[in-house]
Amino acid sequence: MSSSLMIGPLLGVESDIDYTVCFLTDKTVSSATVILDGVSVQATQIQTTPKGYFWRVKTEIPADSSGKFVSYTINLNNNKANDKHGRDRWTFYVPGLDEKPIFAYTSCNGFSSADILTKTENPYALWEDMQRKHYQQPFSILMMGGDQLYADEIWSAVPELEKWLQLTKVEKTSRTFNATMRDQVNRFYEKLYCQRWDNPSMSLMMASIPTVMMWDDHDIFDGWGSYPEDMQQCDVYQGVYEIAKHYFELFQIRSSKNISLLDNQANHYAFAFLFRDYHILALDNRAERTLEQVMSFSQWQVVNDYLEKKVNNGDLLVMSAVPVVYRDFSFTEASFDVTPWEEELTDDLKDHWRSKEHQGERARLIMRLLQNAEKRYNIKSQHQKTVILSGDVHLGCLGVINDSRKHDRPLKIHQVVSSGILHPSPSRIAWLGIMAVTNDRDEFLNEDETIKISMLKPFGSDQYIRARNYLTLEEGTDDKLWVNWICDQSTQKPSYPLE
């Protein structure tokens, strides 16, 4: 007799040797065990949801001299479990000690409306492509950089919130997040994860490639953190946020027991760890976002501390959901600030790092990363690249920060944007409109113009990749980190070597 998992397994990684397996079961399950290559590990019940129990296993798998595959099964109440697609055994790859790992990166794993989903011919084509590529040459880690699902339908799918939406602004901000709302919102997010992560190829990849995830606004609801303070702090918004946060912590962070969290007692989820020669640092740009800040002082402290004490050699991959290097929206933002439509139109603009309220914090982030890059440059290590990985904008693109202040050749920080694996790119008309009110002229961060920020053009494509995409990162025999955008229904094969 077999038991079926409600969600999962969800495979994660938290250090060079620490792997996790998590899953959701119904409430008839009283015991759960994960068997990895014949070794049984008892699962811990972490949390209860309206319909189930969330379980977690952490195990150490040290690297061997060469790569190896690890197979695992799950027993529930001493019976072998299968997922919703009938699979009862899963396998993942652990790269060798000196092997160059292959990474994949995704974002925007959903649709902002049912209309967009209906018009998309094969919504999961890129997940199917990733599955094929993984079988040919396995990925070591899958990084998911935000909007792992879209919760925007919450305002029409939750009856009590639909009623609340019809109120005046004064009534909305004074209304209490009552028990009925809490129960309906709780059930909404549980159902959302069960439905949105149920695709056969997607669920198989999340069980077969160790993942790390950081959220963005749609994991909560569109524009979270960029609303006026009276709305952002009202009881209903805060109530919805706390429940969205609870499910994010379970299904994407894999609980507060995640050992890569920089501070598991904080209000943010910034995490970092070293995997082979790569530091993976994820910035939480949502949990503490307001119109005036992206990251709190306490998050800045732990991020700076990690950069100072831990990142002394090796390559650095920084996950920032919203691009740090991108087109300039300041003219559009300024125009909206003096119109009666400000509140309705500017939440997306306020989300950008180049928003006038966030420009100082953005400069601080860039200078911190350049400071760390200089420290690794002086060591003359083979591995000293810094790469920012971003999503959010439903396009693929490439940018660079050049610092020529102190060296015979500039220090470089590259930024790679991949977006989205499910969400389509803007239509041609919409993109022409965006280009008309924005620009991508070179930007100088300091007075003597020795820190220059530019958009680049990947090989084999237009400067902006207007197609659904995900990307791979693989170090070549030339010691360059090759970025390849895998595009949906496109003859473009964009790539670029980072050196």
C-alpha positions in Angstrom: 0.0 0.0 0.0 1.3 3.4 -0.9 0.6 6.9 0.4 0.5 10.0 -1.8 2.3 13.3 -1.0 0.3 16.5 -1.2 3.4 18.5 -2.2 6.9 17.4 -2.9 9.3 16.1 -2.4 11.1 19.5 -2.4 14.9 19.0 -2.5 17.1 21.8 -1.0 20.7 22.6 -0.3 22.0 24.6 2.7 25.8 24.2 2.5 28.5 22.4 0.7 27.4 19.1 2.3 23.9 19.7 3.8 20.9 18.7 1.8 17.2 18.7 2.7 14.1 16.9 1.6 10.7 18.4 2.6 7.1 17.5 1.8 3.5 18.0 2.8 1.3 15.1 3.7 -2.3 14.7 4.9 -3.1 14.4 8.6 -3.4 10.6 8.6 0.4 10.5 8.5 2.0 10.0 11.9 5.6 9.1 10.9 7.7 9.8 7.9 11.2 8.6 6.8 13.4 9.4 3.9 15.7 6.6 2.7 18.8 8.0 0.8 20.9 5.3 -0.9 19.6 2.8 1.7 20.2 5.0 4.8 17.0 5.9 6.7 16.6 9.4 8.1 13.6 10.2 10.3 11.7 13.2 9.2 10.6 15.9 11.6 7.1 17.4 11.5 7.7 21.1 11.3 4.3 22.7 10.9 0.6 22.1 10.5 -1.5 23.5 7.6 -5.3 23.4 7.2 -5.1 20.1 5.4 -1.8 18.6 6.3 1.6 18.2 8.0 4.8 19.7 6.7 7.9 17.4 7.1 11.6 18.1 6.9 14.8 15.9 6.7 18.4 17.3 6.7 21.3 15.1 5.8 25.0 15.5 5.2 26.4 14.2 1.9 30.1 15.0 1.6 31.6 15.3 -1.8 33.6 12.4 -3.2 36.6 12.8 -5.6 34.1 12.4 -8.5 30.5 13.2 -8.9 27.8 10.8 -7.8 24.0 10.3 -8.0 22.0 9.8 -4.9 18.6 8.1 -5.0 15.9 8.5 -2.3 12.5 7.2 -1.4 10.0 8.3 1.2 8.0 6.1 3.6 4.8 7.4 5.3 3.5 5.3 8.1 6.0 2.6 7.0 4.5 2.5 3.5 6.3 3.7 0.4 5.0 7.1 -0.7 4.5 8.5 -4.2 3.9 11.9 -5.6 0.8 13.1 -7.4 2.2 11.7 -10.6 2.9 8.2 -9.3 6.6 8.6 -8.8 8.1 6.9 -5.8 11.8 7.2 -6.3 13.9 10.3 -7.1 17.6 11.0 -7.8 19.9 14.0 -7.6 23.5 14.7 -8.5 26.3 15.7 -6.1 29.3 17.1 -7.9 32.8 15.9 -7.1 35.0 17.8 -4.7 37.0 19.5 -7.5 34.2 19.4 -10.1 32.9 22.6 -11.6 29.2 22.7 -10.7 26.5 23.7 -13.2 23.8 26.1 -12.0 20.4 26.9 -13.3 18.5 30.1 -12.5 14.8 30.9 -12.9 12.3 33.6 -11.9 8.7 34.6 -12.5 7.3 31.0 -12.3 3.6 31.9 -12.8 1.1 34.1 -14.6 -0.3 37.5 -13.5 -3.7 36.8 -15.0 -5.8 33.9 -16.3 -5.9 35.7 -19.6 -2.1 35.5 -20.1 -2.1 31.8 -19.1 -4.9 31.0 -21.6 -2.9 32.8 -24.4 0.3 30.9 -23.7 0.6 27.9 -26.0 2.7 25.6 -23.8 3.0 27.1 -20.4 5.6 24.6 -19.0 7.7 24.2 -22.1 10.9 25.5 -20.4 10.5 23.2 -17.4 10.3 20.3 -19.9 13.4 21.6 -21.6 15.2 21.8 -18.2 14.2 18.2 -17.5 15.8 17.1 -20.8 19.0 19.1 -20.2 19.3 17.8 -16.6 19.2 14.2 -17.8 21.9 15.0 -20.4 24.2 16.9 -17.9 22.9 17.2 -14.4 22.5 20.6 -12.6 24.1 20.9 -9.2 21.8 23.7 -7.9 18.7 25.4 -9.1 18.4 29.0 -7.9 14.9 30.5 -8.0 15.0 34.2 -7.7 11.5 35.4 -7.0 7.8 35.0 -7.9 7.9 31.2 -7.5 4.1 31.5 -7.8 1.7 34.4 -8.4 -0.8 35.1 -5.6 -2.4 38.1 -7.3 -5.8 36.3 -7.6 -6.2 36.4 -3.8 -8.4 39.5 -4.0 -11.0 37.7 -6.1 -10.5 34.1 -4.8 -11.0 34.9 -1.1 -14.6 36.0 -0.4 -13.9 38.1 2.6 -11.1 40.0 0.8 -13.3 40.5 -2.3 -15.8 42.2 0.0 -13.0 44.3 1.7 -11.8 45.4 -1.7 -15.2 47.2 -2.3 -14.7 49.4 0.8 -13.5 53.0 0.8 -9.8 53.6 1.6 -10.7 54.8 5.1 -12.8 51.7 5.7 -10.1 49.4 4.4 -7.4 50.8 6.6 -9.6 50.6 9.7 -11.0 47.1 9.1 -9.7 44.3 11.3 -8.2 41.1 9.8 -10.8 38.8 11.4 -10.8 35.1 12.0 -12.9 34.4 8.9 -10.4 36.2 6.7 -7.5 34.4 8.4 -9.0 31.0 7.8 -9.8 31.8 4.1 -6.4 33.3 3.4 -4.7 30.4 5.1 -6.5 27.9 2.9 -5.9 30.1 -0.2 -2.1 29.9 0.1 -2.1 26.2 0.9 -4.2 25.5 -2.1 -2.1 27.8 -4.3 1.1 25.9 -3.6 -0.6 22.6 -4.1 -1.9 23.7 -7.5 0.9 25.8 -8.9 3.7 23.4 -8.1 1.9 20.3 -9.4 3.1 20.3 -13.0 4.9 17.0 -13.8 8.1 18.5 -15.1 8.3 21.3 -12.6 7.7 19.1 -9.6 10.2 16.5 -10.9 12.9 19.2 -11.2 12.2 20.5 -7.7 12.6 16.9 -6.4 15.7 16.2 -8.6 17.8 19.4 -8.4 18.7 20.9 -5.0 17.0 24.3 -4.9 17.5 27.6 -3.1 14.7 30.2 -3.3 14.2 33.9 -2.4 10.8 35.6 -2.8 9.5 38.7 -4.6 6.2 40.5 -4.5 4.0 38.0 -6.3 4.8 35.3 -3.7 2.8 37.7 -1.4 0.8 39.8 -3.8 1.6 42.3 -6.5 3.6 45.3 -5.3 4.1 44.3 -1.7 6.3 46.7 0.1 5.7 49.6 -2.4 2.4 50.8 -1.2 1.7 54.0 0.8 2.3 53.4 4.5 -1.3 53.6 5.6 -2.2 50.7 3.3 1.1 48.8 3.9 0.5 48.8 7.6 -3.2 48.3 7.7 -4.4 45.2 9.6 -5.7 43.4 6.5 -2.5 43.8 4.5 -0.4 42.8 7.4 -2.6 39.8 8.1 -2.3 38.6 4.5 1.5 39.2 4.6 2.0 37.1 7.7 0.2 34.1 6.2 2.1 34.5 2.9 5.3 34.7 4.9 4.4 31.5 6.8 3.9 29.5 3.6 7.0 31.0 2.0 9.1 30.0 5.0 7.7 26.4 4.8 7.8 25.7 1.1 10.6 27.9 -0.2 13.0 28.5 2.8 12.1 25.0 4.1 11.5 26.3 7.6 13.4 28.5 10.0 15.7 25.6 10.7 17.5 26.3 7.4 21.2 26.6 8.5 22.1 29.0 5.7 19.9 31.8 7.1 22.1 34.6 8.2 19.8 35.3 11.1 17.0 32.8 11.8 15.5 35.1 14.5 15.1 38.1 12.2 12.2 39.4 10.2 14.0 38.8 6.9 15.2 35.6 5.1 18.6 36.6 3.8 20.8 33.5 3.5 24.3 32.6 2.3 26.6 29.6 2.0 29.6 28.3 0.2 29.1 25.5 -2.4 32.4 24.3 -3.9 34.1 27.6 -5.0 30.9 29.6 -5.2 29.4 31.8 -2.4 25.6 32.0 -2.9 24.2 35.1 -1.2 20.5 35.8 -1.4 19.2 39.3 -0.4 15.7 39.5 1.0 14.3 42.5 -0.8 10.7 42.0 0.3 10.3 41.2 4.0 11.3 44.6 5.2 10.6 46.7 2.1 8.9 50.1 2.4 8.7 53.1 0.1 11.9 54.4 1.9 14.0 51.2 2.2 14.6 47.8 0.6 16.6 46.2 3.4 16.6 47.0 7.1 19.6 48.0 9.1 19.7 44.5 10.7 19.8 42.8 7.3 22.5 45.1 6.1 24.6 44.2 9.2 24.4 40.4 8.6 25.0 40.8 4.9 28.0 43.0 5.4 29.3 40.7 8.1 29.1 37.7 5.8 30.9 39.6 3.0 33.6 40.8 5.3 34.3 37.5 7.2 33.3 34.7 4.8 33.8 35.9 1.2 37.6 36.2 1.0 38.0 34.0 -2.1 35.9 32.1 -4.6 33.2 33.5 -6.9 30.2 35.3 -5.5 26.7 34.8 -6.8 24.2 37.4 -5.4 20.5 36.9 -5.8 18.6 40.2 -6.0 15.0 39.6 -7.2 14.7 43.1 -8.7 17.6 44.1 -11.1 20.3 46.4 -9.7 21.4 47.3 -13.2 18.5 48.1 -15.5 16.8 50.8 -17.5 16.2 54.2 -15.9 12.5 54.8 -14.9 13.1 58.1 -13.1 11.4 60.2 -15.8 8.3 58.1 -15.7 8.3 57.9 -12.0 8.6 61.7 -11.7 5.7 62.1 -14.1 3.4 59.8 -12.1 4.4 61.5 -8.8 2.5 64.6 -9.9 -0.6 63.0 -11.3 -3.8 61.8 -9.5 -3.0 58.2 -10.7 0.2 57.9 -8.6 -1.1 55.2 -6.2 -2.5 53.0 -8.9 0.5 53.3 -11.3 3.7 53.6 -9.4 4.0 50.5 -7.2 5.9 48.7 -9.9 8.2 51.8 -10.5 8.8 52.2 -6.7 9.9 48.5 -6.7 12.9 49.3 -8.8 16.4 49.9 -7.3 16.7 53.0 -9.4 13.5 54.6 -7.8 14.6 57.9 -6.3 13.8 56.6 -2.7 16.1 53.6 -3.2 19.0 55.1 -5.2 21.1 55.7 -2.1 20.7 52.2 -0.8 21.4 50.8 -4.3 24.7 52.8 -4.4 25.5 51.4 -1.0 25.0 47.8 -2.2 27.1 48.4 -5.3 30.0 49.9 -3.3 29.9 47.0 -0.8 30.1 44.5 -3.6 32.9 46.4 -5.3 34.8 46.5 -1.9 34.5 42.8 -1.6 35.5 42.2 -5.2 38.6 44.3 -4.7 39.5 42.2 -1.6 39.3 39.0 -3.7 41.1 40.6 -6.6 44.1 41.4 -4.4 44.4 37.7 -3.5 44.9 36.9 -7.2 42.6 33.9 -6.9 41.4 32.1 -10.0 37.9 32.5 -8.7 37.0 36.1 -8.1 33.9 36.8 -10.2 30.9 38.7 -8.8 27.6 38.1 -10.5 24.2 39.5 -9.6 21.3 37.2 -10.5 18.0 39.0 -11.0 14.5 38.5 -12.5 11.2 40.4 -12.1 11.1 42.3 -15.4 9.9 39.5 -17.8 13.0 39.9 -20.0 16.5 38.5 -20.2 19.4 41.0 -20.2 22.9 41.7 -19.2 24.6 44.6 -17.4 28.0 45.4 -16.0 29.5 47.7 -13.3 33.0 48.8 -14.2 35.3 50.2 -11.4 38.5 51.7 -12.8 39.5 53.7 -9.7 42.5 51.7 -8.5 43.6 49.0 -10.9 45.3 48.6 -14.3 42.2 46.9 -15.5 38.6 47.6 -14.2 37.0 45.6 -11.5 33.8 44.2 -12.9 30.5 43.1 -11.5 28.2 41.6 -14.0 24.4 41.3 -13.6 22.4 38.6 -15.4 18.6 38.8 -15.6 16.5 35.8 -16.5 12.7 36.3 -16.4 10.4 34.5 -16.6 10.3 30.7 -17.0 6.5 30.8 -17.1 5.4 34.4 -17.4 5.6 35.7 -21.0 7.6 38.8 -21.9 5.9 42.2 -22.8 4.1 42.3 -26.1 6.0 44.3 -28.8 3.6 47.3 -28.4 4.1 47.2 -24.6 7.9 47.0 -25.0 7.9 49.9 -27.4 6.0 51.9 -24.8 8.5 50.9 -22.0 11.4 52.0 -24.2 9.8 55.3 -25.0 9.6 56.4 -21.4 12.9 54.8 -20.1 16.5 54.8 -21.2 19.6 52.6 -20.8 22.3 55.3 -21.2 25.5 54.6 -19.3 25.3 55.7 -15.7 28.2 57.0 -13.5 28.0 56.3 -9.8 30.6 58.8 -8.7 31.8 62.4 -9.6 35.0 61.5 -11.5 33.1 58.9 -13.6 35.4 56.0 -12.7 32.5 53.7 -11.7 30.4 53.2 -14.9 27.2 51.1 -15.1 26.2 49.9 -18.6 23.8 47.5 -20.3 25.6 45.0 -22.5 24.4 42.9 -25.5 24.7 39.1 -25.1 26.2 37.1 -28.0 23.7 35.8 -30.5 20.7 37.9 -29.5 19.1 41.4 -29.2 20.2 43.4 -26.2 16.9 42.6 -24.5 15.7 39.0 -24.7 12.0 39.3 -25.2 11.1 35.7 -24.8 10.4 33.4 -21.9 13.7 32.0 -20.6 15.8 30.5 -17.9 19.6 30.5 -17.7 22.5 28.2 -17.0 25.9 29.1 -15.5 28.8 26.8 -16.3 32.5 27.4 -16.0 34.4 26.6 -19.2 37.9 25.3 -19.8 38.8 28.9 -20.4 38.0 29.7 -16.7 35.2 32.0 -17.8 31.7 31.6 -16.4 29.5 31.1 -19.4 25.9 32.3 -19.1 23.4 30.8 -21.5 19.8 31.9 -21.7 17.5 29.1 -22.7 14.7 30.7 -24.6 11.2 29.4 -25.5 10.2 29.2 -29.2 13.1 31.3 -30.3 15.9 31.0 -32.7 18.0 33.2 -30.4 20.7 31.4 -28.3 22.0 34.2 -26.2 25.2 33.6 -24.3 28.0 35.5 -22.7 31.4 34.7 -21.0 31.9 36.4 -17.6 35.6 36.8 -16.8 
